Amino acid sequence: MADKSFDRSSERAYLPPSAPPTNHGHTTAAWTTVILVLVGAVVASLAVMGSLVWLFWVGLGIVLLGVIVGRVLKMLGFGQPGPSTDSRDTAHSGS
């Protein structure tokens, strides 16, 4: 058996550019939205099982409230920063 190992000292590694660090949505706005939407979905599903039409609509109202509250919290700065926030922060820091 012949040794057919390659000389790996001249091998190049082509790596993708590194992504900026993110928090993957672990924000107050995201968690509030998720919790309210889940509570609304549970209420609506329990209403379907119990044949309570009014409670079903209450559940959907909670879901809608969760989406609105999450969007408002994001606008107030409790969400994940986007490209416009990053450019604004660098403009204020003087870099």
Sequence and secondary structure as in RCSB ss.txt:
>XXXX:A:sequence
MADKSFDRSSERAYLPPSAPPTNHGHTTAAWTTVILVLVGAVVASLAVMGSLVWLFWVGLGIVLLGVIVGRVLKM
LGFGQPGPSTDSRDTAHSGS
>XXXX:A:secstr
       GGG             TT SHHHHHHHHHHHHHHHHHHHHHHHT HHHHHHHHHHHHHHHHHHHHHII
IIIS   HHHHHHHHHHHT 
